[in-house]
């Protein structure tokens, strides 16, 4: 008598199956093996699944079947997925999935190991049950089904959020009706995605414990546009995981078809970024500096000179010398301010001067007031005429 061991299935799947993103996956491999013991029958069934899976993969990628020794296949197979199995005392009947290392399998078959993939697309699985839409507000069987889906054979680059932390705040059912692109851009930037996919399932239960009908819809983009729909049915609630897993695979096929047909193009409005650092155009007319201006009263005024900041180095043997130097500089026409910015009594101090005009004009005015001026540009060294150079401070 045969018995299906759910606990053993879960243990095998978690221990041998690996992430399908780097693997070719062949599903639906049926085996029926008889041996002296149940364990031997199961081992023989898995070896037979590897051979049959490789032949199916070769047929799919190259158009012809092929075979490899068991030793080579052991190095190529990265996981066995138990879809359904029945174990007897000396017989093993199962439907299995086989995962092959993508790079090595492609090299042996002489095909390209990488397919053209879509840009990164954020996944928002929406389940409607009892008239309520749910995304990540709570754990749902629809989200769990997308977590079980292996992406090794799909051209869609899914970004599947874990559903915890801030996922429920950023992505909920209320976001689906938001037409603005600003919030969508913020959410997509959080996950590094270019656009969004919205696979939706609506569950109908005809009576408690009775058949369950799932209506699936492939939505995409912030406007939740339609890429196709279909419905599936199971006899009772125990078949709900299988119903959802089948729905995920068919929705993925729809999305791949939409990608090939050019429908899954990212919304151009999602790529728009408002300029922030660009200079703002000034509509004020530009008047040449040599053109006099006439105000409303008719009086003619000359355009203001640009203000230059000049640093003066001057000797300060005492406090009196500081005040005298500042007063002398402030008395020059065009000087708007003159403040000692660095004081060194008994040495050389620094004065910051705001002068409306060319610094060269300031140097000439300082010379006319009895200062000996060295340097050029915005840094000048001034001394009183005939004053010896101050010794460096001790």
VEXDREN-2710 file (C-alpha; in Angstrom, 1 decimal):
% VEXDREN-2710
k/r/px/py/pz
1/UNK/0.0/0.0/0.0
2/UNK/1.3/3.4/-1.0
3/UNK/1.4/6.5/1.3
4/UNK/2.3/10.1/0.5
5/UNK/4.6/11.5/3.2
6/UNK/4.1/15.2/3.4
7/UNK/6.8/15.6/6.1
8/UNK/9.3/13.7/4.0
9/UNK/8.5/15.8/1.0
10/UNK/9.1/19.0/2.9
11/UNK/12.4/17.7/4.3
12/UNK/13.7/16.7/0.9
13/UNK/12.6/19.9/-0.8
14/UNK/14.2/22.2/1.8
15/UNK/17.5/20.2/1.9
16/UNK/18.1/19.7/-1.8
17/UNK/16.2/22.4/-3.7
18/UNK/18.2/25.6/-4.3
19/UNK/17.3/29.0/-5.6
20/UNK/16.2/28.6/-9.2
21/UNK/17.5/32.0/-10.3
22/UNK/20.8/30.3/-11.4
23/UNK/19.3/27.0/-12.6
24/UNK/17.3/25.5/-15.5
25/UNK/14.2/23.9/-14.1
26/UNK/12.3/21.0/-15.7
27/UNK/9.0/20.2/-14.0
28/UNK/6.5/17.4/-14.3
29/UNK/9.0/14.5/-14.5
30/UNK/7.1/11.3/-13.7
31/UNK/8.9/8.2/-12.4
32/UNK/7.7/4.7/-11.3
33/UNK/10.5/2.6/-9.8
34/UNK/10.5/-0.8/-8.0
35/UNK/13.3/-1.9/-5.7
36/UNK/14.0/-4.1/-2.7
37/UNK/13.4/-1.3/-0.2
38/UNK/11.5/2.0/-0.2
39/UNK/14.7/4.0/0.1
40/UNK/16.4/2.2/-2.8
41/UNK/13.2/2.7/-4.9
42/UNK/13.3/6.4/-4.1
43/UNK/17.0/6.8/-4.9
44/UNK/16.4/5.0/-8.2
45/UNK/13.4/7.2/-8.9
46/UNK/15.5/10.4/-8.4
47/UNK/18.3/9.1/-10.7
48/UNK/15.7/8.2/-13.4
49/UNK/14.2/11.8/-12.9
50/UNK/17.7/13.3/-13.6
51/UNK/18.0/11.3/-16.8
52/UNK/14.5/12.1/-18.0
53/UNK/14.8/15.7/-17.0
54/UNK/18.1/16.2/-18.9
55/UNK/16.5/14.7/-22.0
56/UNK/13.5/17.1/-21.7
57/UNK/15.8/20.1/-21.2
58/UNK/17.9/19.1/-24.2
59/UNK/14.8/18.8/-26.3
60/UNK/13.5/22.2/-25.1
61/UNK/16.8/24.1/-25.7
62/UNK/18.3/22.3/-28.8
63/UNK/15.3/20.6/-30.4
64/UNK/16.8/17.1/-29.9
65/UNK/17.0/14.7/-27.0
66/UNK/20.3/13.7/-25.4
67/UNK/21.8/11.7/-22.5
68/UNK/24.6/12.0/-20.1
69/UNK/26.3/9.5/-17.6
70/UNK/24.9/9.5/-14.1
71/UNK/28.2/10.8/-12.7
72/UNK/28.0/13.9/-14.9
73/UNK/24.4/14.5/-14.1
74/UNK/25.2/14.3/-10.4
75/UNK/27.4/17.3/-10.9
76/UNK/24.9/19.2/-13.0
77/UNK/21.8/18.7/-10.8
78/UNK/21.4/21.4/-8.1
79/UNK/18.1/20.3/-6.7
80/UNK/15.2/17.9/-6.8
81/UNK/11.7/19.4/-6.2
82/UNK/9.1/16.9/-5.0
83/UNK/5.8/17.9/-6.6
84/UNK/3.9/14.7/-5.6
85/UNK/5.1/11.3/-4.4
86/UNK/3.8/8.0/-3.2
87/UNK/6.1/5.7/-1.3
88/UNK/5.5/1.9/-0.8
89/UNK/7.5/-0.9/0.7
90/UNK/9.4/-1.5/-2.5
91/UNK/7.9/1.0/-5.0
92/UNK/8.2/4.7/-5.6
93/UNK/5.8/6.7/-7.8
94/UNK/6.3/10.5/-8.0
95/UNK/6.1/13.6/-10.1
96/UNK/9.3/15.6/-9.7
97/UNK/11.1/18.7/-10.8
98/UNK/14.8/18.8/-11.6
99/UNK/17.1/21.8/-11.3
100/UNK/20.2/22.0/-13.5
101/UNK/23.1/24.4/-13.1
102/UNK/22.5/27.0/-15.7
103/UNK/26.1/27.8/-16.7
104/UNK/27.3/24.2/-17.0
105/UNK/24.2/22.9/-18.7
106/UNK/24.3/25.7/-21.3
107/UNK/28.0/25.0/-22.0
108/UNK/27.3/21.3/-22.5
109/UNK/24.3/21.9/-24.8
110/UNK/26.0/24.7/-26.7
111/UNK/23.4/27.4/-26.0
112/UNK/23.6/30.8/-24.3
113/UNK/23.2/30.5/-20.6
114/UNK/21.6/33.8/-20.1
115/UNK/18.3/35.0/-21.5
116/UNK/17.1/38.5/-22.2
117/UNK/15.5/39.7/-19.1
118/UNK/13.1/42.6/-18.3
119/UNK/14.1/45.6/-16.3
120/UNK/13.6/45.1/-12.5
121/UNK/9.9/45.0/-11.8
122/UNK/8.4/45.4/-8.3
123/UNK/5.8/42.7/-7.5
124/UNK/2.6/43.6/-5.6
125/UNK/0.5/40.4/-5.3
126/UNK/-3.1/41.4/-4.5
127/UNK/-5.6/38.9/-3.1
128/UNK/-9.3/39.6/-2.9
129/UNK/-11.3/37.4/-0.5
130/UNK/-14.5/38.3/1.2
131/UNK/-14.6/41.7/-0.6
132/UNK/-11.3/42.9/0.9
133/UNK/-8.1/43.6/-1.0
134/UNK/-4.9/42.7/0.7
135/UNK/-1.3/43.1/-0.4
136/UNK/1.2/43.1/2.5
137/UNK/-1.1/44.2/5.3
138/UNK/-1.0/40.5/6.6
139/UNK/0.4/37.2/5.5
140/UNK/-1.6/35.7/2.6
141/UNK/-1.4/32.4/0.7
142/UNK/-1.1/34.5/-2.5
143/UNK/2.1/36.1/-1.3
144/UNK/3.4/32.7/-0.1
145/UNK/2.7/31.2/-3.6
146/UNK/4.8/33.9/-5.3
147/UNK/7.6/33.1/-2.7
148/UNK/7.6/29.5/-3.8
149/UNK/7.8/30.4/-7.5
150/UNK/11.2/29.7/-9.1
151/UNK/12.4/32.4/-11.5
152/UNK/15.2/30.4/-13.2
153/UNK/13.2/29.9/-16.5
154/UNK/11.5/33.3/-16.7
155/UNK/12.5/36.4/-18.5
156/UNK/10.9/38.7/-15.9
157/UNK/13.2/40.2/-13.3
158/UNK/10.9/40.1/-10.3
159/UNK/11.7/42.1/-7.1
160/UNK/9.7/40.2/-4.5
161/UNK/9.4/42.1/-1.2
162/UNK/9.5/40.0/2.0
163/UNK/6.2/41.6/3.2
164/UNK/7.6/42.6/6.6
165/UNK/8.9/45.9/8.1
166/UNK/7.8/48.9/6.1
167/UNK/6.5/46.9/3.1
168/UNK/3.0/47.0/4.5
169/UNK/3.2/50.8/4.8
170/UNK/4.7/51.5/1.4
171/UNK/2.6/49.0/-0.5
172/UNK/-1.0/48.4/0.4
173/UNK/-4.3/48.2/-1.3
174/UNK/-4.8/52.0/-1.1
175/UNK/-1.7/52.5/-3.3
176/UNK/-3.5/50.8/-6.2
177/UNK/-5.9/53.7/-6.8
178/UNK/-3.2/56.4/-6.5
179/UNK/-2.9/58.1/-9.9
180/UNK/0.0/60.4/-9.0
181/UNK/3.5/59.4/-10.0
182/UNK/5.4/61.1/-7.2
183/UNK/4.6/58.4/-4.6
184/UNK/5.1/55.6/-7.1
185/UNK/8.6/56.9/-7.9
186/UNK/9.4/57.0/-4.2
187/UNK/8.3/53.5/-3.6
188/UNK/10.1/52.1/-6.7
189/UNK/13.3/53.9/-5.7
190/UNK/13.1/52.2/-2.3
191/UNK/13.3/48.8/-4.0
192/UNK/15.5/49.7/-7.1
193/UNK/12.7/48.9/-9.5
194/UNK/11.7/50.5/-12.9
195/UNK/8.0/49.6/-12.8
196/UNK/5.4/47.5/-11.0
197/UNK/3.6/44.3/-11.6
198/UNK/0.2/43.8/-9.9
199/UNK/-0.9/40.1/-10.2
200/UNK/-4.4/39.8/-8.6
201/UNK/-6.5/36.8/-7.6
202/UNK/-10.1/36.9/-6.5
203/UNK/-11.3/33.8/-4.6
204/UNK/-14.9/32.6/-4.6
205/UNK/-16.0/29.8/-2.3
206/UNK/-19.3/28.2/-3.4
207/UNK/-20.0/26.9/0.1
208/UNK/-17.9/26.1/3.2
209/UNK/-15.7/23.2/2.4
210/UNK/-16.8/23.1/-1.2
211/UNK/-15.1/24.1/-4.5
212/UNK/-12.9/27.2/-4.7
213/UNK/-12.7/29.3/-7.8
214/UNK/-9.8/31.6/-8.4
215/UNK/-10.1/34.4/-11.0
216/UNK/-6.6/35.6/-11.9
217/UNK/-5.6/38.9/-13.6
218/UNK/-2.2/40.1/-14.8
219/UNK/-2.0/43.8/-14.0
220/UNK/1.0/46.0/-14.7
221/UNK/2.0/49.6/-14.3
222/UNK/0.9/52.3/-11.8
223/UNK/-2.5/52.4/-13.7
224/UNK/-2.9/48.7/-13.2
225/UNK/-3.4/48.0/-16.9
226/UNK/-4.6/44.6/-18.0
227/UNK/-2.3/42.0/-19.6
228/UNK/-4.8/39.1/-19.5
229/UNK/-6.9/37.0/-17.1
230/UNK/-8.2/33.5/-16.6
231/UNK/-9.9/31.3/-13.9
232/UNK/-9.1/28.0/-12.2
233/UNK/-11.1/25.7/-9.9
234/UNK/-10.3/23.1/-7.3
235/UNK/-12.7/20.7/-5.5
236/UNK/-12.1/22.1/-2.0
237/UNK/-9.9/24.3/0.2
238/UNK/-7.2/21.7/0.5
239/UNK/-6.3/22.3/-3.1
240/UNK/-5.9/26.1/-2.7
241/UNK/-2.0/26.0/-2.6
242/UNK/-1.9/24.0/-5.9
243/UNK/-4.5/26.4/-7.4
244/UNK/-2.4/29.4/-6.5
245/UNK/0.9/27.8/-7.7
246/UNK/-0.7/27.1/-11.0
247/UNK/-2.0/30.6/-11.2
248/UNK/1.5/32.0/-10.6
249/UNK/3.0/30.0/-13.4
250/UNK/0.3/31.1/-15.9
251/UNK/0.5/34.7/-14.9
252/UNK/4.3/34.6/-15.4
253/UNK/3.7/33.2/-18.9
254/UNK/1.4/36.1/-19.5
255/UNK/3.9/38.6/-18.3
256/UNK/6.6/37.1/-20.5
257/UNK/4.3/37.2/-23.5
258/UNK/3.6/40.9/-22.7
259/UNK/7.3/41.5/-22.5
260/UNK/7.9/40.0/-25.9
261/UNK/5.0/42.0/-27.3
262/UNK/6.4/45.2/-26.0
263/UNK/3.7/45.9/-23.5
264/UNK/5.9/45.9/-20.4
265/UNK/7.6/49.1/-21.2
266/UNK/8.3/51.2/-18.1
267/UNK/6.0/54.2/-17.7
268/UNK/7.9/57.2/-19.0
269/UNK/6.4/59.4/-16.3
270/UNK/8.2/57.2/-13.7
271/UNK/11.5/58.2/-15.2
272/UNK/10.8/62.0/-14.9
273/UNK/12.9/63.7/-12.2
274/UNK/12.1/67.4/-11.5
275/UNK/15.2/69.5/-11.9
276/UNK/16.5/70.7/-8.5
277/UNK/20.1/71.8/-9.1
278/UNK/19.5/73.5/-12.5
279/UNK/19.9/77.3/-12.5
280/UNK/16.6/79.2/-12.7
281/UNK/16.3/81.5/-15.8
282/UNK/16.4/85.1/-14.8
283/UNK/14.0/87.1/-16.9
284/UNK/15.5/90.5/-15.7
285/UNK/16.9/92.3/-18.7
286/UNK/20.7/92.5/-18.7
287/UNK/22.0/96.1/-18.9
288/UNK/25.6/96.7/-19.9
289/UNK/27.7/98.2/-17.1
290/UNK/28.6/101.3/-19.1
291/UNK/24.9/102.3/-19.7
292/UNK/23.5/104.8/-17.2
293/UNK/20.1/104.0/-15.7
294/UNK/17.2/106.5/-15.4
295/UNK/14.8/106.0/-12.5
296/UNK/11.1/106.9/-12.4
297/UNK/11.8/110.5/-11.4
298/UNK/13.9/111.0/-14.5
299/UNK/17.2/111.3/-12.6
300/UNK/20.2/109.5/-14.1
301/UNK/22.1/107.0/-11.9
302/UNK/25.2/105.0/-12.7
303/UNK/25.1/101.3/-12.3
304/UNK/26.5/100.0/-9.0
305/UNK/30.1/98.7/-8.9
306/UNK/30.6/95.1/-7.9
307/UNK/31.8/94.6/-4.3
308/UNK/35.2/93.0/-3.9
309/UNK/36.5/91.5/-0.6
310/UNK/40.2/92.4/0.0
311/UNK/42.4/91.1/2.8
312/UNK/45.0/93.6/4.1
313/UNK/48.0/92.6/6.2
314/UNK/49.2/95.4/8.5
315/UNK/51.5/95.9/11.4
316/UNK/49.9/96.2/14.9
317/UNK/52.4/97.0/17.6
318/UNK/49.6/98.0/19.9
319/UNK/45.8/98.5/20.2
320/UNK/46.1/102.1/19.0
321/UNK/47.6/101.0/15.7
322/UNK/44.6/98.7/15.1
323/UNK/42.1/101.5/15.5
324/UNK/44.2/104.0/13.5
325/UNK/44.5/101.6/10.6
326/UNK/40.8/100.7/10.5
327/UNK/39.9/104.4/10.6
328/UNK/42.3/105.2/7.8
329/UNK/40.9/102.5/5.5
330/UNK/37.3/103.3/6.3
331/UNK/37.9/106.9/5.1
332/UNK/38.7/105.8/1.5
333/UNK/35.7/106.3/-0.8
334/UNK/34.1/103.0/-1.9
335/UNK/35.1/101.1/1.3
336/UNK/31.8/99.7/2.7
337/UNK/33.4/98.0/5.7
338/UNK/36.8/97.4/7.3
339/UNK/37.1/94.9/10.2
340/UNK/40.1/93.3/11.7
341/UNK/39.5/89.6/11.2
342/UNK/42.7/88.3/12.8
343/UNK/44.4/90.3/15.6
344/UNK/48.1/89.8/16.5
345/UNK/49.4/92.5/18.8
346/UNK/53.1/92.9/18.3
347/UNK/52.9/91.3/14.9
348/UNK/51.0/91.3/11.6
349/UNK/47.1/91.4/11.7
350/UNK/44.6/90.8/9.0
351/UNK/41.8/93.2/8.0
352/UNK/38.8/92.3/5.9
353/UNK/37.7/95.1/3.6
354/UNK/34.6/95.2/1.4
355/UNK/35.4/97.6/-1.5
356/UNK/32.9/98.7/-4.2
357/UNK/35.3/98.7/-7.2
358/UNK/38.5/97.2/-8.5
359/UNK/41.1/96.2/-5.8
360/UNK/43.7/98.0/-7.8
361/UNK/41.9/101.2/-7.2
362/UNK/41.9/100.5/-3.5
363/UNK/45.7/100.0/-3.6
364/UNK/46.1/103.4/-5.3
365/UNK/43.9/105.1/-2.6
366/UNK/45.9/103.5/0.2
367/UNK/49.1/104.8/-1.4
368/UNK/47.6/108.3/-1.5
369/UNK/46.9/108.1/2.3
370/UNK/50.5/107.4/3.1
371/UNK/50.6/103.6/3.0
372/UNK/53.3/101.6/1.3
373/UNK/51.4/98.8/-0.6
374/UNK/52.8/95.5/-1.7
375/UNK/51.0/92.7/-3.5
376/UNK/48.1/92.7/-6.0
377/UNK/44.6/91.4/-6.4
378/UNK/42.6/90.6/-3.3
379/UNK/45.5/90.3/-0.9
380/UNK/47.6/93.4/-0.1
381/UNK/50.4/94.1/2.4
382/UNK/50.4/97.7/3.8
383/UNK/52.9/99.6/5.9
384/UNK/53.2/103.2/6.9
385/UNK/55.8/104.9/4.6
386/UNK/59.3/104.7/6.2
387/UNK/58.1/102.1/8.8
388/UNK/60.6/99.2/9.1
389/UNK/59.3/95.7/8.7
390/UNK/58.0/94.2/11.9
391/UNK/59.9/91.3/13.3
392/UNK/58.1/88.0/13.5
393/UNK/56.2/87.3/16.7
394/UNK/58.1/85.4/19.4
END
